[in-house]
Structure formats: C-alpha cells, structure tokens
Amino acid sequence: MTTYLDRLADARRTGDVGRLAEAIPYARWMRIAPENTTGELLTRMRYHSDLIGNTFLPALHGGTLGAMLELAAIFHVLWETDAPTVPKIVNITVDYLRSAGPQDVVAAAKVTRQGRRMVNVFVEAWQEERARPVATGQAHFLVKSDNEPPSL
Amino acid sequence: MSKAPLTTPDERVALFQKLFSDTIPHNKALGVKVLAVARGTASMRLDWRSELVGNPETGVLAGGPLTAMLDSCCGMAVATMLKAPLPFATLDLRIDYAKPATPGQPVIAEAECYRITRSVAFTRAFAHHGDPKDPIAAAAGTFMLGTKGKVTQAQSVGDQAGE
C-alpha cells in the first residue's frame, strides 16, 4: 500500500505538488490543492457553490476558509520542511478579516518557528489582491512521531 | 416573568435545521443535523462520510469538517441570543484538536454563547462522540455583531430559541 510519505517522495521526484492533495478525500471534495506554478507553494480552493455560508451576501462559509488555511499549512510543512512524518495538527486560530466572495481563494504559508517536535506556521488567504487578505491563521503541528500512527 | 417560548422544542429543532442546515449550502453539503437548541446553546451532529476523510490510511476525518461544524454551531448559539434580527460574522475561531475522531462514528458539537455585548458575542464549543468529557476538539469563537449586509433568516430567529 502506498503510504502518504511515499506519495510525498513521488511528488518531489516529479515536481508535481498537486499529488499531495489527490490522496486526501476531503481535499478533493473541497477542491483544495497545492500548486507551485509561480515558484512559491500556494494552495488554492476552487470556488463551487457548496462553499457558500451566506447566500444573501453571498459569502463563503467561515469553516471553509479555516479548512483551507489548515490544509495550506499542512502542504507547506510537507513540502518545505523535512518533517519525517505527516504533520499532526495540534491547534489553529483563524482571524476573519473580510467577507470572502464566491470565487477562488489562494493561501500561502510560512514557518514561523521550527522546533524538533513542534512547528508553528502562519498562513494567509486572499482572493483578488494579496494585500487584502480575507483570513489569516496560526497553527501548531507535531512533526515527530511519538509511537503514534501519523494522521492528517 | 419571562415570555413563553413561541415554539415547542421539536418545532424549534425543525426551524433551526431549516435555517442553519438546509438553507446554508456548506452546512447542507456537509450534512450537518441540528440536535437541540435553546437560548444560548446549540447542538449539531455530523455523520462520518468517506468524502470527509483526511487520512485515507486510517479513515480519520479531516480537521476541516470539524472546523466548519464548530463554526456553525457557535454561530447558531449566537443567533439564539439575539433579541432582534442582526447580521453577524465570525471574527476569530480557535480549534484545539484533542484527539482524532473515531472512523465511522458521528461527531456531536455542543456550543454555548456565554456573553453577548452590543458589538461582540463570545462562544465556546466542544466536539465529541457522545461524552463531552472526552472531547475530539474544543473551539473558542468570537463573532462581530452588526456587520455589513442584509440580515439572513438564520440571524432573525432569536425570539424562537425558547428559554
């Protein structure tokens, strides 16, 4: 059986970062996937009507933004660090800065601090203009397996 | 004397199910079910589905569906506190992942809006498999009240929440 880390190695070999999302049913369902077409690892959530939380505005559901920030942070840690396991999320705090309209959302992450066991990641999501983020997040991940099976 | 509730508990659940799940596309897509509602509290259920899995090797749910459900449940608890229709939006949301959800089992969320001011509502929530003392995730959310835009039906049912 192909493990997630085998898939990561495969994605590195081919340079196709999109493969990191293909193995995650929820990422496929949400249409969230990483891309590295600009040389920077970005994660995109492709707009579809199931993402809407407020039909009057209309605006994306806050939970979908939290979910894509979390996945963007995971893809970033997998791709940009040499974590020996699939990062295990401890917590995430999301700040909602603007209402997000019915269109794609793009996110970029940055490691704020990498320790031996814990990684702190900052992640930012925007729509039309990067300078006007719709949400930002701060997440902690455990990256050292402590006898527990890795989980996403 | 407090005003008598306008609806019975079952009618209330049906009303909030319609406004918070059936007519909110993402909650409908997740298949969130309203379990209970009263002034200041809300409870929902999310059934395990293969599309919501984060780790295909274990079948454990991804964090995202829990985040979305906890956000909705906290928002519903806020709606029960409103004396008059008022648009509101999540300001921030923190999720602590205490332990992985057990594959195949439904997840229950219980939220409380413990303080509401003119501008901000404060909420807490837990997600669990039936025992709140053994949580899968804990959430703390704050909501900004009186945000831009037309008030939705879901933001207009404070007087239907009972006591």
Chai-1 contact restraints between the chains, C-beta under 6 A:
chainA,res_idxA,chainB,res_idxB,connection_type,confidence,min_distance_angstrom,max_distance_angstrom,comment,restraint_id
A,I24,B,G54,contact,1.0,0.0,6.0,A-B,restraint_1
A,P25,B,S50,contact,1.0,0.0,6.0,A-B,restraint_2
A,P25,B,E51,contact,1.0,0.0,6.0,A-B,restraint_3
A,P25,B,V53,contact,1.0,0.0,6.0,A-B,restraint_4
A,Y26,B,L52,contact,1.0,0.0,6.0,A-B,restraint_5
A,Y26,B,V53,contact,1.0,0.0,6.0,A-B,restraint_6
A,Y26,B,G54,contact,1.0,0.0,6.0,A-B,restraint_7
A,Y26,B,A62,contact,1.0,0.0,6.0,A-B,restraint_8
A,Y26,B,G64,contact,1.0,0.0,6.0,A-B,restraint_9
A,W29,B,E51,contact,1.0,0.0,6.0,A-B,restraint_10
A,S49,B,P25,contact,1.0,0.0,6.0,A-B,restraint_11
A,D50,B,P25,contact,1.0,0.0,6.0,A-B,restraint_12
A,D50,B,A29,contact,1.0,0.0,6.0,A-B,restraint_13
A,L51,B,H26,contact,1.0,0.0,6.0,A-B,restraint_14
A,I52,B,P25,contact,1.0,0.0,6.0,A-B,restraint_15
A,G53,B,I24,contact,1.0,0.0,6.0,A-B,restraint_16
A,G53,B,H26,contact,1.0,0.0,6.0,A-B,restraint_17
A,F56,B,K150,contact,1.0,0.0,6.0,A-B,restraint_18
A,F56,B,T152,contact,1.0,0.0,6.0,A-B,restraint_19
A,L57,B,G149,contact,1.0,0.0,6.0,A-B,restraint_20
A,H61,B,H26,contact,1.0,0.0,6.0,A-B,restraint_21
A,G62,B,D71,contact,1.0,0.0,6.0,A-B,restraint_22
A,G62,B,T90,contact,1.0,0.0,6.0,A-B,restraint_23
A,G63,B,T67,contact,1.0,0.0,6.0,A-B,restraint_24
A,G63,B,A68,contact,1.0,0.0,6.0,A-B,restraint_25
A,G63,B,D71,contact,1.0,0.0,6.0,A-B,restraint_26
A,T64,B,H26,contact,1.0,0.0,6.0,A-B,restraint_27
A,G66,B,T67,contact,1.0,0.0,6.0,A-B,restraint_28
A,A67,B,G64,contact,1.0,0.0,6.0,A-B,restraint_29
A,A67,B,T67,contact,1.0,0.0,6.0,A-B,restraint_30
A,E70,B,G63,contact,1.0,0.0,6.0,A-B,restraint_31
A,I89,B,G63,contact,1.0,0.0,6.0,A-B,restraint_32
A,I89,B,Y97,contact,1.0,0.0,6.0,A-B,restraint_33
A,N91,B,D96,contact,1.0,0.0,6.0,A-B,restraint_34
A,I92,B,I95,contact,1.0,0.0,6.0,A-B,restraint_35
A,T93,B,R94,contact,1.0,0.0,6.0,A-B,restraint_36
A,V94,B,L93,contact,1.0,0.0,6.0,A-B,restraint_37
A,D95,B,D92,contact,1.0,0.0,6.0,A-B,restraint_38
A,Y96,B,T90,contact,1.0,0.0,6.0,A-B,restraint_39
A,Y96,B,L91,contact,1.0,0.0,6.0,A-B,restraint_40
A,S151,B,N55,contact,1.0,0.0,6.0,A-B,restraint_41
A,S151,B,T58,contact,1.0,0.0,6.0,A-B,restraint_42
A,S151,B,V60,contact,1.0,0.0,6.0,A-B,restraint_43
A,S151,B,P100,contact,1.0,0.0,6.0,A-B,restraint_44
A,L152,B,G54,contact,1.0,0.0,6.0,A-B,restraint_45
A,L152,B,N55,contact,1.0,0.0,6.0,A-B,restraint_46
